[in-house]
Amino acid sequence: MEAGFWVAVAVLPLAALLWWWNDYWYALPFLLRRRGKLPPGYMGLPFLGEMPAFLWYFKLLGRPDDFINAKRRKYGDGIGLYRTYLLGSPTIIACTPSAIKLVLQAQSSFEMGWNTVELVGTTSLVAVEGAAHTRVRGLVLRAVNQPDALRKITLMVQPRVTAALKSWSHRGRITVLKEAKKVTLASIGKYFASIETEHVLDTLDDLVKGIINGLKSYPINFPGTALHYALQCRRKAMAIFRQELEKRKQREASASVPKNDLLEALMQMKDEAGNRLSDNEVLDNIVTLIVAGFTSTSVAIMWALYYLAKYPDVLHKLREEHMLISKKNGDSVTYEDIASCKYTSKVVEEIIRMANVSTFVVRTATKDVEYKGYKIPKGWKVACWLRYLHTNPEYFEDPLCFNPDRWNEPAKPGSYLVFGGGARMCAGNMYARLQVSVLLHHLILGYRWKLVNPNVGMSYLPHPCPADEVEIDITQI
């Protein structure tokens, strides 16, 4: 008995120290220096922080929203900020529209966080600041989001979409996410850099997946880690595009006919002062746009087939809308046709909202920032929890129900941020919407499909996905 007592006396303080280690190490010095009041929360165990709780809710229980809801119940949700420790960093979680707006729009106070800058490049539009960001973003947006660019994209993606759908129906049973990634990368490869060779596309497929896996990995770079592998993948991807860039410069010198793709557009574009992007700016932004467009578009396509199989009334309305286009144009569809499809637009927005590709986006505080009487410390990460917005009944009625008609009215301000917000909103957001819409046009008019596993469970990491990645049986009408 006496021995047990002294063991308890020795062990309990040590356990308490370990349990509150991160709070002692990060929060206590902040408070002692009287720099201000930290948001409520718990910062977890040494090194691990709250990753065990995060994985518990997201991976084991399959209830990702309970990670935030548990904090709301314990600490209240008045300010929309909680302190924690995730992926190797002291972190503030921002989860209300006003708190997230503060972080995403205050460029002078917050910069890109975690591994993003290393993996997309220091001169990409998601990394540069101030006037450089404005210049690069303006050039990139003209290349991917303006009507002329979207018209070209509409024409370019259709042959790949129609060929993919025919291939799917010939095989009869496919896994949608796997095939959606192929058709998405084929379209991106063609429009971005005129890459059509199958083995090069396969190589890029592996490299892009490696980069994406490193974006929210632990920020540890040594052999065997996800970040180390992701950086290797980035270097190899850059080498592929650099080789193509050098070929283009040689053709430009010989006055050869330019290629009608994004790489060419970025090479030729000039800002108001007549300056072109440097080679590194061109390459960094090509890689950035591929990484951004690859996952968001392919995941949205997967969820489109899933939800339309589950909601035949929505499919019927879509089919009626697109039959009017078919009667006018035959087998093809134009950008103007897509833009005129009001119900299709609502369906695509609802698919993207439900997909919740980015659970959160990360920034780093460049100085102490005050919000509602609390401080976000300089050097801490801020995780803007976008999923919380899109699944919150305060902002979307019955949020886990697929309902395109909710878009008869605009979303509440600040509650719909599927592509981020502020000046760093994803530059390829219209590209993703357009490719999904083009695929829907050809799919619903020419094919029927059904889910092989309609009651399959869900996984939530690295993004929400049915466990079978949407396996379907598909036939041509």
C-alpha positions as CSV (number, residue, x, y, z in Angstrom):
1,M,0.0,0.0,0.0
2,E,2.7,2.4,1.0
3,A,4.7,1.7,-2.2
4,G,1.7,2.2,-4.3
5,F,1.1,5.6,-2.6
6,W,4.6,6.8,-3.3
7,V,4.3,5.6,-6.9
8,A,1.1,7.6,-7.3
9,V,2.8,10.6,-5.7
10,A,5.6,10.4,-8.3
11,V,3.5,9.4,-11.3
12,L,0.5,11.8,-11.1
13,P,2.5,15.1,-11.3
14,L,4.4,13.7,-14.2
15,A,1.2,12.6,-16.0
16,A,-0.3,16.1,-15.3
17,L,2.9,17.7,-16.7
18,L,2.7,15.6,-19.9
19,W,-1.1,16.2,-20.2
20,W,-0.7,19.9,-20.1
21,W,2.8,20.1,-21.6
22,N,2.0,22.2,-24.6
23,D,-0.1,24.7,-22.6
24,Y,2.8,25.1,-20.2
25,W,5.3,25.4,-23.0
26,Y,3.5,27.7,-25.4
27,A,0.6,29.4,-23.6
28,L,2.1,30.1,-20.1
29,P,5.1,32.1,-21.3
30,F,2.7,34.2,-23.5
31,L,0.6,35.0,-20.4
32,L,3.6,35.6,-18.1
33,R,4.9,38.2,-20.6
34,R,1.5,39.8,-20.4
35,R,1.1,39.9,-24.2
36,G,-2.6,39.4,-23.8
37,K,-5.3,36.8,-23.4
38,L,-5.3,33.6,-25.4
39,P,-8.4,32.0,-26.8
40,P,-9.8,29.1,-24.8
41,G,-8.7,25.5,-25.6
42,Y,-6.4,22.7,-24.9
43,M,-3.1,22.2,-26.6
44,G,-2.5,18.5,-25.8
45,L,0.5,16.3,-25.4
46,P,4.1,17.0,-26.3
47,F,4.7,16.8,-30.1
48,L,1.3,15.1,-30.7
49,G,-0.9,17.9,-29.4
50,E,-4.5,17.2,-30.3
51,M,-3.8,15.0,-33.3
52,P,-5.0,11.9,-31.4
53,A,-8.4,13.6,-30.9
54,F,-8.4,14.8,-34.5
55,L,-7.8,11.3,-35.8
56,W,-10.3,9.9,-33.3
57,Y,-13.2,12.0,-34.7
58,F,-12.2,12.0,-38.3
59,K,-10.8,8.5,-38.8
60,L,-12.1,6.2,-36.1
61,L,-15.6,7.6,-35.3
62,G,-16.3,9.0,-38.7
63,R,-17.9,12.1,-37.1
64,P,-15.5,14.9,-38.1
65,D,-17.8,17.8,-37.1
66,D,-17.6,16.6,-33.5
67,F,-14.0,17.7,-33.3
68,I,-15.2,21.3,-33.4
69,N,-18.5,20.7,-31.6
70,A,-16.7,19.2,-28.6
71,K,-14.8,22.5,-28.3
72,R,-18.0,24.5,-28.7
73,R,-19.7,22.6,-25.9
74,K,-16.7,22.9,-23.6
75,Y,-15.5,26.4,-24.2
76,G,-18.5,28.1,-25.8
77,D,-18.6,29.5,-29.3
78,G,-18.9,33.2,-28.8
79,I,-15.6,34.3,-30.2
80,G,-15.0,31.5,-32.8
81,L,-11.4,31.0,-31.8
82,Y,-9.8,28.0,-29.9
83,R,-6.2,27.3,-29.2
84,T,-4.8,23.9,-29.9
85,Y,-1.6,22.1,-31.2
86,L,-1.9,20.4,-34.6
87,L,0.7,18.9,-37.1
88,G,3.6,20.1,-35.0
89,S,2.6,23.7,-34.4
90,P,0.8,25.8,-31.8
91,T,-2.4,26.7,-33.6
92,I,-5.5,28.9,-33.3
93,I,-8.6,27.4,-34.9
94,A,-10.9,30.0,-36.5
95,C,-14.4,28.7,-37.2
96,T,-16.9,31.6,-37.6
97,P,-17.4,33.8,-40.7
98,S,-16.1,36.9,-38.9
99,A,-13.0,35.2,-37.5
100,I,-12.2,33.5,-40.8
101,K,-12.7,36.7,-42.7
102,L,-10.2,38.4,-40.3
103,V,-7.5,35.9,-41.1
104,L,-8.1,35.4,-44.9
105,Q,-8.4,39.1,-45.7
106,A,-5.7,40.6,-43.5
107,Q,-2.7,39.9,-45.7
108,S,-0.4,42.1,-43.8
109,S,-1.0,40.1,-40.6
110,F,-1.2,36.5,-41.9
111,E,0.9,34.6,-44.5
112,M,0.7,31.1,-45.9
113,G,1.2,28.4,-43.3
114,W,2.6,24.9,-42.8
115,N,4.2,23.4,-45.9
116,T,2.3,25.3,-48.6
117,V,5.1,27.7,-49.7
118,E,7.8,25.1,-49.9
119,L,5.5,22.9,-52.1
120,V,4.0,25.4,-54.4
121,G,7.0,27.7,-54.8
122,T,8.1,31.0,-53.4
123,T,7.0,32.9,-56.5
124,S,3.5,31.3,-57.0
125,L,0.4,33.4,-56.4
126,V,-0.3,31.7,-53.1
127,A,3.1,32.6,-51.7
128,V,4.0,36.1,-52.9
129,E,2.8,39.2,-51.0
130,G,1.6,42.7,-51.7
131,A,2.2,44.2,-55.1
132,A,3.9,41.1,-56.4
133,H,0.8,39.0,-55.5
134,T,-1.5,41.5,-57.2
135,R,0.6,41.4,-60.3
136,V,0.9,37.6,-60.5
137,R,-2.8,37.0,-59.6
138,G,-4.0,39.4,-62.3
139,L,-2.0,37.6,-64.9
140,V,-3.0,34.1,-63.8
141,L,-6.7,35.0,-63.5
142,R,-6.7,36.3,-67.1
143,A,-5.3,32.9,-68.2
144,V,-7.8,30.7,-66.4
145,N,-10.9,32.6,-65.2
146,Q,-11.8,35.1,-67.8
147,P,-14.6,34.4,-70.4
148,D,-12.2,33.9,-73.3
149,A,-10.1,31.4,-71.3
150,L,-13.2,29.6,-70.2
151,R,-14.5,29.3,-73.8
152,K,-11.2,27.7,-74.8
153,I,-11.3,25.4,-71.7
154,T,-14.9,24.3,-72.7
155,L,-13.8,23.3,-76.2
156,M,-10.6,21.6,-75.0
157,V,-12.0,19.4,-72.2
158,Q,-14.9,18.0,-74.2
159,P,-13.0,15.4,-76.3
160,R,-11.4,14.0,-73.2
161,V,-14.7,13.9,-71.3
162,T,-16.6,12.2,-74.1
163,A,-13.8,9.7,-74.6
164,A,-13.6,8.9,-70.9
165,L,-17.4,8.4,-70.6
166,K,-17.4,6.0,-73.6
167,S,-14.5,4.1,-72.0
168,W,-16.4,3.9,-68.7
169,S,-19.5,2.4,-70.4
170,H,-17.5,-0.1,-72.4
171,R,-16.0,-1.5,-69.1
172,G,-19.4,-1.4,-67.4
173,R,-18.1,-1.1,-63.8
174,I,-15.7,1.6,-62.7
175,T,-14.4,3.4,-59.6
176,V,-15.4,7.0,-60.2
177,L,-12.7,8.8,-58.2
178,K,-9.9,6.8,-59.9
179,E,-11.3,7.6,-63.4
180,A,-12.2,11.2,-62.5
181,K,-8.6,11.8,-61.6
182,K,-7.5,10.5,-65.0
183,V,-9.9,12.6,-67.0
184,T,-9.1,15.7,-64.9
185,L,-5.4,15.3,-65.3
186,A,-5.7,14.7,-69.0
187,S,-7.6,17.9,-69.4
188,I,-5.3,19.8,-67.1
189,G,-2.2,18.4,-68.9
190,K,-3.6,19.4,-72.3
191,Y,-4.8,22.9,-71.4
192,F,-1.9,23.8,-69.1
193,A,1.0,22.6,-71.2
194,S,-0.3,20.6,-74.2
195,I,0.9,17.3,-72.5
196,E,-1.0,14.3,-73.9
197,T,1.6,11.5,-73.7
198,E,0.2,8.8,-71.5
199,H,3.4,8.0,-69.6
200,V,4.0,11.6,-68.9
201,L,0.5,12.0,-67.6
202,D,0.9,8.9,-65.4
203,T,4.1,10.3,-64.0
204,L,2.5,13.7,-63.3
205,D,-0.4,11.8,-61.6
206,D,2.0,10.2,-59.1
207,L,3.9,13.4,-58.6
208,V,0.8,15.6,-57.9
209,K,-0.5,13.0,-55.5
210,G,2.8,13.1,-53.6
211,I,2.7,17.0,-53.4
212,I,-0.9,17.0,-52.2
213,N,-0.1,14.5,-49.5
214,G,2.7,16.7,-48.2
215,L,0.6,19.9,-48.0
216,K,-0.8,19.1,-44.5
217,S,1.8,16.6,-43.3
218,Y,4.0,17.2,-40.3
219,P,6.6,19.9,-41.2
220,I,9.5,17.5,-40.8
221,N,11.8,17.1,-43.8
222,F,14.0,14.0,-43.8
223,P,14.0,10.8,-45.8
224,G,10.9,8.7,-45.2
225,T,8.6,11.7,-44.3
226,A,5.6,12.8,-46.4
227,L,7.1,16.3,-46.7
228,H,10.5,15.0,-47.9
229,Y,8.7,12.9,-50.6
230,A,6.4,15.7,-51.5
231,L,9.4,18.1,-52.1
232,Q,11.1,15.4,-54.3
233,C,7.8,15.1,-56.3
234,R,7.7,18.9,-56.7
235,R,11.3,19.0,-58.0
236,K,10.5,16.3,-60.6
237,A,7.3,18.0,-61.7
238,M,9.1,21.3,-62.1
239,A,11.7,19.5,-64.2
240,I,9.0,18.2,-66.6
241,F,7.6,21.7,-67.1
242,R,11.0,23.4,-67.2
243,Q,12.0,21.1,-70.1
244,E,8.8,22.1,-71.9
245,L,9.4,25.8,-71.1
246,E,12.9,25.6,-72.7
247,K,11.4,24.1,-75.8
248,R,8.9,26.9,-76.0
249,K,11.6,29.5,-75.7
250,Q,13.5,27.9,-78.6
251,R,10.4,27.8,-80.7
252,E,9.7,31.5,-79.9
253,A,13.2,32.4,-81.1
254,S,12.6,30.6,-84.3
255,A,9.1,32.2,-84.8
256,S,7.3,28.9,-84.7
257,V,3.5,28.8,-84.2
258,P,2.8,29.1,-80.5
259,K,0.7,26.6,-78.6
260,N,-2.7,27.6,-77.4
261,D,-2.3,26.6,-73.7
262,L,-1.8,28.1,-70.3
263,L,2.0,27.7,-70.3
264,E,2.2,29.8,-73.5
265,A,-0.2,32.3,-72.1
266,L,1.8,32.8,-68.9
267,M,5.0,33.1,-70.9
268,Q,3.5,35.8,-73.2
269,M,1.4,37.8,-70.7
270,K,2.6,41.3,-69.6
271,D,1.5,43.4,-66.7
272,E,0.7,47.1,-67.0
273,A,4.4,48.0,-67.0
274,G,5.1,45.7,-69.8
275,N,6.9,43.1,-67.7
276,R,6.5,39.4,-68.2
277,L,6.6,36.7,-65.6
278,S,10.0,35.2,-64.9
279,D,10.6,31.5,-65.7
280,N,10.3,30.6,-62.1
281,E,7.0,32.5,-61.8
282,V,5.6,30.7,-64.8
283,L,6.6,27.3,-63.5
284,D,5.6,27.9,-59.8
285,N,2.2,29.0,-61.0
286,I,1.7,26.0,-63.4
287,V,2.4,23.6,-60.5
288,T,0.2,25.6,-58.1
289,L,-2.8,25.5,-60.5
290,I,-2.3,21.8,-61.2
291,V,-2.3,20.9,-57.5
292,A,-5.3,23.2,-56.8
293,G,-7.3,21.9,-59.8
294,F,-6.5,18.2,-59.7
295,T,-8.1,17.3,-56.3
296,S,-11.0,19.8,-56.2
297,T,-12.2,18.9,-59.7
298,S,-11.8,15.1,-59.5
299,V,-13.4,14.9,-56.0
300,A,-16.3,17.1,-57.2
301,I,-16.9,14.8,-60.2
302,M,-16.9,11.8,-57.9
303,W,-19.6,13.4,-55.6
304,A,-21.6,14.5,-58.7
305,L,-22.1,10.9,-59.8
306,Y,-22.8,9.8,-56.2
307,Y,-25.5,12.4,-55.4
308,L,-27.2,12.3,-58.8
309,A,-27.5,8.5,-58.4
310,K,-29.0,9.1,-54.9
311,Y,-31.3,11.9,-56.0
312,P,-33.1,11.0,-59.3
313,D,-35.4,14.0,-59.1
314,V,-32.4,16.3,-59.3
315,L,-31.0,14.2,-62.2
316,H,-34.4,14.5,-64.0
317,K,-34.4,18.3,-63.7
318,L,-30.8,18.5,-64.9
319,R,-31.6,16.3,-67.9
320,E,-34.5,18.5,-68.9
321,E,-32.3,21.6,-68.8
322,H,-29.5,20.0,-70.9
323,M,-31.9,18.5,-73.5
324,L,-32.7,22.0,-74.5
325,I,-29.0,22.6,-75.3
326,S,-28.8,19.3,-77.1
327,K,-31.7,20.2,-79.4
328,K,-29.9,23.5,-80.3
329,N,-26.3,22.4,-80.6
330,G,-26.2,18.7,-81.0
331,D,-23.4,16.8,-79.3
332,S,-21.3,19.9,-78.3
333,V,-21.8,22.4,-75.6
334,T,-20.4,26.0,-75.4
335,Y,-19.3,28.1,-72.4
336,E,-22.3,30.3,-73.0
337,D,-24.6,27.2,-72.9
338,I,-23.1,26.3,-69.5
339,A,-23.4,29.8,-68.2
340,S,-27.1,29.8,-69.1
341,C,-27.9,26.6,-67.2
342,K,-29.2,28.1,-63.9
343,Y,-30.2,24.8,-62.3
344,T,-26.9,23.2,-63.3
345,S,-25.1,26.1,-61.5
346,K,-27.1,25.4,-58.3
347,V,-26.3,21.6,-58.5
348,V,-22.6,22.3,-59.0
349,E,-22.5,24.7,-56.0
350,E,-24.3,22.1,-53.8
351,I,-21.9,19.3,-54.9
352,I,-18.9,21.5,-54.1
353,R,-20.3,22.5,-50.8
354,M,-21.1,18.9,-49.8
355,A,-17.7,17.7,-51.0
356,N,-15.8,19.9,-48.5
357,V,-12.5,19.2,-50.2
358,S,-10.6,21.5,-47.8
359,T,-11.5,20.9,-44.2
360,F,-9.3,23.9,-43.3
361,V,-6.8,26.3,-44.8
362,V,-3.8,27.5,-42.8
363,R,-2.1,30.9,-42.3
364,T,0.7,32.0,-40.0
365,A,0.4,35.2,-37.9
366,T,3.2,37.6,-38.8
367,K,2.5,39.7,-35.7
368,D,0.3,39.6,-32.6
369,V,-3.3,40.1,-33.7
370,E,-6.2,41.0,-31.4
371,Y,-9.7,39.8,-32.0
372,K,-12.6,40.3,-29.6
373,G,-10.3,40.8,-26.6
374,Y,-8.1,37.7,-27.4
375,K,-4.7,37.5,-29.0
376,I,-3.5,35.4,-31.9
377,P,0.3,35.2,-31.1
378,K,2.9,36.0,-33.7
379,G,4.3,32.9,-35.3
380,W,1.3,30.7,-34.4
381,K,-0.6,28.9,-37.1
382,V,-4.3,29.7,-37.7
383,A,-6.5,27.0,-39.1
384,C,-9.6,28.4,-40.8
385,W,-12.0,25.6,-40.3
386,L,-14.0,25.9,-43.6
387,R,-15.9,22.6,-43.0
388,Y,-17.5,24.1,-39.9
389,L,-19.1,26.8,-42.0
390,H,-20.5,24.4,-44.7
391,T,-22.0,21.9,-42.2
392,N,-23.4,24.3,-39.7
393,P,-27.2,24.6,-39.6
394,E,-26.9,28.2,-38.6
395,Y,-25.7,28.9,-42.1
396,F,-27.3,26.1,-44.2
397,E,-30.6,24.6,-43.3
398,D,-30.3,20.8,-42.9
399,P,-26.7,21.1,-44.0
400,L,-25.9,17.4,-44.6
401,C,-28.8,17.0,-47.0
402,F,-28.1,17.4,-50.7
403,N,-30.5,20.2,-51.8
404,P,-29.6,22.3,-54.9
405,D,-32.7,24.5,-54.3
406,R,-31.1,26.0,-51.3
407,W,-29.1,28.1,-53.8
408,N,-32.3,29.9,-54.9
409,E,-31.1,32.4,-52.3
410,P,-27.4,33.4,-51.8
411,A,-25.5,32.0,-48.9
412,K,-25.2,34.1,-45.8
413,P,-22.1,36.4,-46.0
414,G,-18.9,34.7,-45.1
415,S,-20.5,31.2,-44.8
416,Y,-19.5,29.7,-48.2
417,L,-15.8,29.5,-48.7
418,V,-15.1,26.3,-50.6
419,F,-12.3,27.9,-52.5
420,G,-11.0,30.0,-49.6
421,G,-11.5,33.7,-49.4
422,G,-10.0,37.1,-49.7
423,A,-7.3,37.9,-52.2
424,R,-6.0,34.3,-52.0
425,M,-9.2,32.6,-53.2
426,C,-8.3,29.7,-55.4
427,A,-7.6,31.2,-58.9
428,G,-8.9,28.0,-60.6
429,N,-12.3,28.0,-59.0
430,M,-14.1,28.7,-62.3
431,Y,-12.1,26.0,-64.0
432,A,-13.3,23.4,-61.6
433,R,-16.9,24.4,-61.8
434,L,-16.7,24.5,-65.6
435,Q,-15.2,21.0,-66.0
436,V,-17.8,19.5,-63.7
437,S,-20.6,21.2,-65.7
438,V,-19.2,20.0,-69.0
439,L,-18.9,16.4,-67.8
440,L,-22.5,16.6,-66.4
441,H,-23.8,17.7,-69.8
442,H,-22.4,14.7,-71.6
443,L,-23.0,12.2,-68.8
444,I,-26.7,12.9,-68.1
445,L,-27.7,13.0,-71.8
446,G,-25.8,9.9,-72.9
447,Y,-25.5,7.5,-69.9
448,R,-27.3,5.8,-67.0
449,W,-25.5,4.6,-63.9
450,K,-26.2,3.2,-60.5
451,L,-24.2,2.8,-57.3
452,V,-22.7,-0.6,-56.6
453,N,-22.7,0.0,-52.9
454,P,-25.4,2.6,-52.1
455,N,-25.0,2.2,-48.4
456,V,-21.2,2.3,-48.2
457,G,-19.6,4.1,-45.3
458,M,-17.6,7.3,-45.5
459,S,-14.0,8.2,-44.9
460,Y,-12.9,11.8,-44.1
461,L,-9.2,12.0,-44.6
462,P,-7.6,13.5,-46.6
463,H,-11.1,14.6,-47.8
464,P,-14.6,13.3,-47.5
465,C,-15.1,10.2,-49.7
466,P,-17.3,7.1,-49.8
467,A,-15.2,4.2,-48.7
468,D,-15.4,2.5,-52.2
469,E,-14.5,5.8,-53.9
470,V,-17.9,5.5,-55.7
471,E,-18.1,2.3,-57.6
472,I,-20.8,2.4,-60.3
473,D,-22.2,0.3,-63.1
474,I,-22.6,2.5,-66.1
475,T,-24.2,2.0,-69.5
476,Q,-24.7,4.1,-72.6
477,I,-28.3,5.2,-73.4
